[in-house]
């Protein structure tokens, strides 16, 4: 670790987002992650490299970057360094007070469940529709340190249970598309979910909205109905670039009943350029489907969680646990990292994310691999045993450390910093206002900082 060594005027305490005007001006970089195994699918990097960060952006990726150029150098040897993970299927429209709703009590506030598993970007998958998106934006998107993007529900009232989600009269592609156009780069998709009726209207209106805003449609196909077979959805209704989530559920015709492999619907969808997303959730991932479908060669385009209160406390757990399941089924670490970074970012047309290109946002995950005997559980509470488990050691969001499992970015408590560092360490400075507080809070040396 090289902390106070190169600081001449003040210290940068990255974990709290602190500021060092003098030191930052003296160094080329704010931070270097040194000696990790970089996995960056967009740039075809699979090698030991250093990653330098400056002003919240990736500044350099190279086999060796002189640590003297950085205010802080973090030793990540033996770990994987990846782009921040991108989870394109979560439910984070929390705080509305609505009971038993994905636009309410079943959602989670993102920051408590993202950074600790390396996730820096999430897409709320249809919690809000055009009628209540702006409430979701001010309540969650604008207040979260996690980058929160949104799929607008084709139901104007959002994901509030069958009474709303089966209401054909509240499915308006034009109004939904107009709201999406109002917030480009924040609204990144259209969602249809949980519909139980026989009509095609939800999917047709979703495509209308997607065409207006030039964004993809994600489908959770709801109840299986013979009047609207999955094959017709994937071969006729959806467009290339649209997303089918819950692809290993087996509940709506994803699996051929005779061979156990991917159904003709999935195969024709992939041939047409539709993306297939895991969307594990609490009831959308089964070993009896995933294992034979994977063995038949049908791999996911993206790994996502369908994070909500019930799924995270059941078989799904979190993003890395879902990735571990695919490792247990034979995928490699570079494959699952690609499916959690570059692929999902590209699917939602946010190509500035999910990679470590110079100039990209400095959203970074540092992952270790534990080896042992682990059980991974599906929606039916049956398990597959595996031998590898991914652990997030460090998460960087916008150039700042936001999670550090074992203090690899910290100095030892009894180290001997320079006098300048001793002076600066009298204060803990918060430069951001995550909850609307004062921009700067200083605590004297005699005041305990909690």
VOLOMI-372479 format. One record per atom (N, C-alpha, C): x, y, z. Coordinates in steps of 0.05 Angstrom, whole numbers, plus 5000, padded with zeros to 4 digits. Atoms other than C-alpha are relative to their C-alpha. Example, Ala and Ser with C-alpha at 12.3 -4.5 7.8 and 13.67 -1.06 7.14 Angstrom:
! residues 2
501849765000;524649105156;501850245000;498449764999;527349795143;498550225014;
END
This chain:
! residues 450
501749765000;500050005000;501850255000;498549765002;502650694983;498150235005;502049794995;498551215018;501350275005;498949744994;501651805054;502650064986;497349975011;508251675019;500250214979;499849815022;506652104959;498250255005;501749774994;502052604993;501650235011;498449794989;505153285004;498450205016;501649804986;499453725027;497749895016;502350114986;493553305047;499649714991;500450285005;490752605046;497449964985;502550075013;485552295001;499049745013;501150244988;481351815042;497849914982;501850075022;477951464985;497549885011;502450134991;473151055026;497850195008;502149814993;469451675049;499850224979;500349815022;470252044983;501550265006;498849754991;475152545011;501650154979;499049825019;478653104979;502950085007;497349914995;485853304972;500850194977;499449825022;486653924930;502950014993;497149985005;494153974939;501149754989;498950265009;495653234931;499149934972;501150085026;491053134872;501450164978;498749845020;494453704835;502949914995;497250085002;501253394848;500449734986;499850265012;499752704820;498549994974;501450045025;497652474752;497349865004;502450174996;492451984781;499150025029;501150024973;487951944841;500649735013;499950274990;488551194848;501149814979;499250225017;492050594818;499349745014;500450274992;489549884825;502249844987;497450115010;496049504819;500149705001;499350285001;497548804796;497749804999;502350195002;490548514787;499749894972;500650135026;488048054732;497650144988;502149835012;483948524688;498449834980;501850135019;477848234652;498250224989;501649795013;474848724602;499349904972;500850135025;470948394546;499950194977;500249815022;469749014505;502750054987;497449945010;477149144499;501849754997;498650265003;479148404496;502449985018;497850014981;483448464558;499549765020;500150234981;484747824599;502949965009;497250004993;491447964632;500550165025;499249844977;495148244692;500750284991;499749735008;494748994685;499650185025;500649794980;494749624728;497850184988;502249825009;488650084725;500250265016;499849744987;489350824739;497450164997;502549844999;483551294758;500750295004;499749714996;483152044752;497350144996;502449845002;477252504765;497549834993;502450175003;472251934767;500049844974;499950155026;474451634700;502449815000;497650175005;479051074678;502050174984;498049825013;485451434659;502149844985;497950165014;490250874639;499749715009;499850284994;490550114635;502549904986;497450075011;497549834625;501349785018;498750204984;502049264648;501450115025;498849884976;505649734695;499750304999;500349724998;503950434718;501550085026;498349914977;508950794764;498250095023;501649914977;505750844833;500550285009;499549724992;509151514843;498250204986;501849825014;504151794794;497350035014;502750004988;498251664841;500150095029;500349944971;495851944907;499949755016;500350254985;494051244927;500349764981;499750255015;496050554903;498949775017;501250234986;492049934922;501049744988;498950255009;495249254917;497749804996;502250205005;490248774883;501149754987;498850245011;495048224864;498449755010;501550244994;491547544862;497050034997;502949955003;484747864849;499450064970;501049915026;480647974786;499150295003;500949725002;479448704767;498250014976;502049995021;473148794726;498550274999;501849774999;468549354704;497949955022;502250034981;463149494756;497849844988;502050185010;457748974749;497450154994;502549875010;451249164712;497849805002;502350184995;444848834737;497550134987;502149875016;439348974686;497249905008;502750084991;433648654726;499950005030;500349974971;432448914796;497350145006;502449864991;426649204836;500850185024;499049824979;428649824875;498250255003;501949774996;422450274874;498949975028;500850034972;422250264950;499050265011;500849764985;419250745000;497350114993;502749895007;412350834970;498049945022;501950084979;409050485029;497849814990;502050185010;404950044983;500749715007;499550284991;404249335011;500149814977;499950235019;406148704972;500250104971;499849885027;408249114911;502950024993;497349955010;414449154868;500450304997;499749714998;413049904870;499450065030;500549964971;413349874946;501549805017;498750154979;414849385002;501749774990;498450235010;417748824958;502650094987;497549895012;423149284930;502050065022;497949944980;429749454964;501350264991;498349775006;433850094969;502649894989;497750145013;439649944922;502650005014;497249984990;445850184958;500849795020;499450204980;445349675013;500549724989;499850275012;445449084964;501649994975;498649995026;449549304904;503049995004;497149964998;456549534924;501449765012;498750234986;457948934969;500449764982;499550225019;457548474909;501150114973;498749905024;461048924858;498250134980;501949885019;454749204825;500150305004;499949714999;455249934807;497750134984;502349915016;449349994758;497849805001;502350185001;442349714762;497950124982;502349915015;436249754718;497549905015;502650084988;429549764755;498249904977;501450135023;425449284712;497050035003;502949965003;418549594707;498550075026;501449924976;417049824778;498250234996;501649765006;414450484751;499150004971;501049945027;410350664690;500150304995;499849725007;409551324656;498650185020;501549844981;404651564709;501750065026;498649964974;409351474769;503149994997;497150015003;416451464739;501350235014;498749774988;417952164763;500149995030;499850064971;416251964834;502349815006;497850184997;421051384827;502750144997;497549865005;426351844799;500850175024;499249834978;426152344856;500349845026;499950164976;425151804909;502549825002;497950205000;430651314888;502450084981;497949965019;434551494825;501850245008;498549764994;436552194846;501449995027;498850014973;438551974917;502049775004;498450244996;442451344905;502950044990;497250005009;450051264899;500349804977;500150195022;448750654856;498850154976;501249895024;447350854784;497449844995;502650135004;439950704777;498850094974;501449955025;436850664708;497349865001;502850104998;429750454691;499049894974;501850095020;425450034646;497250105008;502849924994;418550364643;498149774995;502150205004;412849884653;498050104979;502049925020;407949884595;497450065014;502349924984;402649924649;500650275012;499449734991;402150664665;500450035030;499849994970;401350534740;502349845011;497750154991;407350074743;499349725011;500250284991;408449404777;498849995028;501449974975;403149434831;498149775005;501750234995;399948744828;498049964978;501750085023;394848394783;497850204993;502149805005;389448934791;501050204980;498949805018;394049414754;501349864976;498450125022;398448944712;498449854979;501850135020;392548604678;498050214988;501849795009;389149274663;500850094972;499349945028;389249314587;499550304993;500649715006;386350024589;502250185009;497849834990;392650274624;502649944985;497650075016;397450024570;500150184976;499949795020;399250614527;502850044990;497349985010;405350554483;500950284994;499249735007;405251274460;500750165025;499449854976;404851574530;502649895013;497650124989;410251084554;502550094985;497749925016;414851254496;500750295004;499549714996;414052004507;501450055027;498649974975;416051934580;502949914998;497350105004;422051524560;501850214985;498549795014;424152074511;500750235017;499549774982;423752584567;502549955016;497750074983;429252214605;501949814986;498250185015;434151934554;502549935017;497750094984;439851534585;499349935028;500950094973;435851434649;497949794996;501850215008;429951064620;501349864976;498450155020;433550524580;498549774988;501550225011;428050034565;497050025007;502950034994;420649844566;499649725010;500450264987;418149264609;497049924998;502650124996;412048814604;500449765018;499650214980;411148344663;497449915012;502150124982;406447874699;497249994987;502649995012;400747934649;498849724998;501250274999;395847354656;497949954978;502150035020;390947484599;501049884974;499350135026;390747184529;500850204979;499649805021;391547844492;503050054994;497349925007;397748084455;500550305006;499849714997;396448814473;502550105016;497749894984;401848894528;502650004983;497550035014;407348664481;500050184975;500249835023;404849044420;500450295009;499749724990;404349694461;502850055010;497249974991;411249574492;501850054976;498449965024;414249524422;499550284988;500549725009;410750174402;501650195016;498449824983;413950514462;503049984994;497150045006;420750204446;500850134974;499449875025;420350454375;500150305002;500149714997;418551164396;502650095013;497649914985;424451204445;502649874990;497650155010;429250744407;501549865022;498950164977;430350304468;498849724999;500950285001;429549554479;497649955018;502250104984;423549194507;501049755015;499550254985;424448684563;497449875008;502550154995;419248144571;500449805022;500650214981;417347754633;497349904992;502350075016;412147334598;497549925017;502450044985;407347254656;499049714999;501250275001;402446664654;500349894972;499950145025;403246154599;497249974988;502650025013;397346204550;500349884972;499950125027;396045774489;499350204978;500849805020;393146384455;502450184991;497749845007;399946734455;502549845006;497750174995;405346204450;502750154999;497449874999;412546384465;501350014973;498850015027;414646184395;499150254984;501049775016;410246734365;501150265011;498849764989;412847254414;502850044990;497149985007;420147104397;500550004970;499650015029;419146984323;498650224985;501649805014;414147534306;499850275014;500849754986;412648044360;502450175008;497749854991;419448244389;501950064977;498149915020;424848604351;502849905007;497150054993;432348434346;500950215019;499149824979;435548744407;498250025024;501750024976;429648634453;501049775018;498950184979;430748224516;497849825012;501850194987;427347604542;501349915026;498950074974;428447514616;498749755012;500950254988;427346894661;500349774980;499750205022;430146464604;500449725010;499650284990;431545864650;497849935020;502150074981;424845844686;498549754992;501450235010;421645314642;497050025003;502949974995;414745604658;498450084976;501549885022;412945894591;500949894973;499350125025;415745424538;502950044992;497249965006;423245554544;501649744995;498650265001;425044814546;498449814982;501250215016;423744274494;499349765019;500750214981;419743744533;501249724993;498950265008;422843164493;503049985004;497050014999;430243344491;501050135026;499149854977;430643794553;501750244993;498349775009;434644294511;498250244995;501449755006;432744994490;497749944980;502250045018;425945014456;500450154974;499849875026;424945224384;499550305003;500549724996;422345884411;502550155007;497549874993;428946054444;502050004977;498150015022;432845824384;499450204978;500749815021;428946244335;500450285010;499549744989;429346834382;502950084998;497249945001;436846794386;500950044971;499349975028;437346714311;499250284990;501049745008;433347364304;501450235014;498649794986;437947744351;498850105026;501249934974;433747754414;502049915022;498250064978;437847754479;498549845021;501250164979;436647244534;501450045026;499149914974;437347454606;499249815021;500650204980;437547014668;497650095017;502349914983;433047424715;499249795020;500450234982;433746894769;497550035018;502349954983;428747184819;499449795020;500850204981;424946784870;498649774988;501550225013;421146354820;500549974971;499550015029;424646374753;502749884992;497650145007;430745924755;499949725012;500250284991;430545164758;502449844989;497850175009;436344674755;499149804979;501050195020;431944184716;499850124972;500049865026;431644714661;502850094993;497549885006;438245074666;502249804992;497850185006;442844474667;499749874972;500150125027;440144104605;500050214978;499949795021;439044754567;502850104996;497249915002;446144984583;501749784987;498550225012;448944294565;499449974971;500650005028;445344354499;501250244985;498549785013;449444984485;498750275001;501449744999;444445534501;500950155024;498949844979;448346034542;498550265003;501449744997;445446674571;501750234988;498649755008;447147354542;500850165024;499449844976;446747684610;499049865025;500750104973;446547484683;498850235015;501349794983;441647874726;498649865023;501050124976;438447774793;497049985003;502749954992;431248004794;499950045030;499749954971;433148274862;497550125011;502149884983;427548394911;500149855027;499750104973;426248224984;499749705002;500450294997;423547524974;502149844985;498050165016;428547304920;502750005014;497449994988;434647544959;500249835025;500150174976;432447135020;499349724993;500650275008;431046514979;502449894984;497850135015;435146154925;501950204986;498449825017;437646774888;502550115015;497949884983;441847114943;501050274990;498949755011;445547634901;501349944973;498850025027;449147764835;502249794998;497750185001;455447374851;499149715005;501050274995;451446774877;498849894974;501150085026;447746754809;502349934982;497650065016;454546784774;501349745008;498950254990;457046224818;498649754989;501650225011;451445784792;500949934972;499150055028;453845874721;502949895000;497450134997;460945714743;499649705006;500650284992;458145074774;499049844976;501050145024;454944904707;502150004978;497850035020;461544974670;501050254986;498949765012;462345694649;502650085014;497449904989;469046044660;499550275013;500249744987;470346654702;499950234979;500349795021;471547084639;497250014988;502750005011;464846854612;498050135018;502149894982;460747024674;500550305004;499549724997;464347694681;499050154976;501249885024;462547864609;497050035002;502950014998;455347674623;499050185022;500849814979;455348154683;501050284995;498849735005;458948744651;499450104972;500349895027;459648884577;497449914987;502450095014;453848454552;497550155010;502449864992;448348754596;500150304994;499849725007;451049464586;499250054970;500549985028;450749354511;497049954994;502850065005;443749054514;498250245005;501749764994;440949694545;501150254987;498949785016;444950124497;501550215017;498349834983;449550404551;502949924997;497450115006;456150244518;502350155014;498049874983;459850744562;500549845025;499850164975;458850244619;501049724994;499250285003;461249534631;502749964987;497350035012;468349664607;501950185014;497949844988;474949964628;501650164979;498849835020;476350384566;500950265013;499149744990;480351024579;497850204994;502249805002;475151564592;497449895009;502550124990;469851074616;499750075030;500349964971;466751184685;501649805016;498350174984;471350904738;498349845020;501550194985;466450374762;501449734998;498150235001;470649774781;499349815023;500350214979;469749114819;502649855002;497750174995;475448734850;499049745013;501250254992;473648004858;502149795006;498350234994;476947404891;498449754995;501350265004;475446664880;500749825024;499650204979;474546194939;499449724989;500450285009;475145444929;499249845024;501050174979;471344944971;497649844991;502450155006;464744574974;497650175006;502249814997;458645004962;497549894987;502650085010;451244884951;498550244989;501449785013;447345324903;497149914994;502850084998;439745324908;498350144978;501849895020;434345424855;497350085011;502649914991;427045644858;498449785014;501450224987;424844954881;501549895025;498550074977;429844934938;501649744996;498150225006;434044394904;502750124994;497349885003;441544494899;501849844981;497850105015;447444384854;502550075016;497549954986;454244314887;502150124981;497849885016;460044734863;502550035017;497449984987;467344864880;501150285000;499049725002;468145614865;497950195010;501849794991;465246224897;501450274997;499049735004;466346954876;499450175025;500349824977;467447454932;500950284991;499249725006;467548214923;501850105022;498149884981;473648504957;499850305001;499949715002;472949224933;498250094978;501649885021;468149654894;500650294998;499549715006;469750324862;497750104983;502249885015;464050764838;500850294995;499349725007;465751404800;502750085012;497449934991;472951364822;500449995030;499850014971;471551274897;499449735010;500650264988;471850654939;497450035016;502650004986;464750514963;499649745016;500250244984;465949814991;502749875000;497450124997;472149475018;499849795022;500650224981;471148795050;502249965021;497850064982;478048705081;502050235003;498349774995;480849405082;502550024982;497649995017;485549325023;500750284991;499449735007;484950065009;500850175024;499549864975;486350255081;502949975009;497450034987;492850385119;499749875027;500050114973;494550015183;499750225020;500649794980;492250385244;502550105014;497649914986;499250415273;502350064981;497949925019;503050605210;500950285007;498849744994;507351235211;499750184976;500349825023;504551735161;501750255004;498549754999;507952385144;498650205018;501249794984;506753005185;497650134986;502249895015;502353275130;497549835002;502250184998;498052655133;498850025028;501049974973;497552715209;498350245003;501549764999;495153415201;497349974986;502550035015;490053235148;498149805013;501750214989;487552625186;498450095024;501749894979;484553075239;497150034990;502749955012;478653155192;499249774983;501250185019;474052685157;498150174984;501549825017;471153055098;498249854981;501850125018;464952845061;499450204978;500449815022;464553164992;497549964985;502550055013;458052854970;497750035020;502349974983;451052944996;498049794993;501850225009;447752264988;497250035011;502649984988;441952445034;499250305003;500849735000;441553185020;501150175023;498849854979;445953405078;502050204991;498149805007;451353925080;502249884983;498050105018;456653875027;502649925015;497550054985;462353885078;499549995030;500250024971;462453635149;502849935011;497350054989;468753675191;499749945030;500150084973;469953335257;502850045012;497449964987;475553565304;501249745009;498550244992;480853065324;498949875025;501050104974;477752995393;497249884998;502750105003;470852815365;500049734986;500150275013;469552075351;498450024974;501450015026;467551955279;498849734997;501450265000;462351405274;499549914971;
END
